[in-house]
Structure formats: C-alpha cells, structure tokens
Amino acid sequence: MSTSSTHSPAREKCRLAEVLQYKCTIEEEADGRPTVRCLPVPRIFRICPNRPAVEMTRFIDIDLETGAVRDIPAESSSMLPKGKPWRDVLKYEDVDGYEQ
C-alpha cells in the first residue's frame, strides 16, 4: 500500500479561486441624507479542469481578520452538490416573456 499522498492526480489540478462581492444597503443619516454602506462577501470556488466550478464557501474555514483560508475539510468533496456546465442549464420563458 502506498501512503505517500492522499490526493488523486485529478484533485491536484483543481485550484481555489475567490470572488469578492459586496452587499450594500442605503442608510439614512441623522440629517436625512442617504449613505451607502457596503460589506464584503467573499466566495470561494473550486475550479477543476473539464468540470463546472463549485462554490466551497460554506465548507472552508476562513480567517475573517486576514481572509486567509485556514482549513479545507477533506470530506468537503463528498458534501458538494452536483454541478453542471452553463450550456446544460435549461431556461424557460414565463408568461411575461422574461427568462427564468
């Protein structure tokens, strides 16, 4: 038995990517002026060759002070939802003519 590595060759080709989005709200100041306040919302994705990207954010332990990834649970791959390429996503038109 080989114990040299717990990662398969395909898994080693995967990488993590971060998308930093912002959630903004408009708050009213004491003088009635509106102020926009935004908070960062980091999202982490696992990107593997020839596979759809899968969001991993809720499975990863992130240091909120530095933004560094502290831990990626080994079992996270088995907990992921099945993904599919965008070309395989079906779009439907509703009665108003908008795509859903």
N, C-alpha and C positions, 0 to 999 in steps of 0.2 A: 504494500500500500504506500502511496505517496502522500506525504503531509507537507510538501513544500509550498503549496498555495491553496487557498480556499476560493480563489476567483477563477472562473472559467475564462478562456481566451476571449469569448464574445463579450463578457461582462467588462473586461479590461478596456475595451474600446469605447465603452459608454463614458459620458462626461456629465458633469453638473453645470447648469447654466442658471444665472439669476436674472430675473426681470424685476425691476423696482418700479412699482406702480404707486400712485398716491391717491388717497381718499380725502376729498376736500369737502368742507362744509362752509356755509356762509353764516357768520355770527354777527349779531347786531351789537355795536359798541354802545356805551352808556349815552353817547351823544346822538345815537340813531344811525351812525354811518355803518354800512356793511363792511365786514372784514372777512376775507377768505383765509381759512386755516386748513392746512394740509398735513396729513400724517403719512409717512412712507409705509408701504405694504410690500415687503419682499416676498417673492415667489420663486421657488427653486424647482427646476425641471431636470429630469434625467433624459439625456439625449443619446440614443444608441443608433448605430448605422442600420439603415433599412427598417426602422421601426418608428412608430409615432412617438413624439415626446410625451412624457408622462409627468404630471406635477407631483412633486415629492414633499412639498412644504410641510404638510401636517405630520410627516414621518420623521423629519430631521430635527435634531436638537441644535438650535441656533443661539449663539451668544448675542443677546439683544443690545449689549453695550457696543460690541465691535462689529457685529454682523458676521462673525466667523462661524463656520459650520463646526460644531463640537462633535457630533456623532451622527452616523447614518446606520440605523439598525440593520443587521444582516438580513433579518426576516422581512424587511420592507418590500423586497421584490415580490414576495408571495402575497402581500396585502394590497398590491396595486390593482386598480380597476383595469379592465381590458380597454385598450385604446384602439383607434383605427385612423388611417390617414384621412385628411380632409376630403380627398377625392371620393371616399366611400360614405361620406355623411350625406344623408338624403335631406333635401329641402322641399318644403311644402308651401304652397300659397294658401293664405287664408281667404275668407270671403271679401276682404277689403283690398286684396291684391298685394299685401305685404308678405315677404318671405319670412318663414319661421325657421 
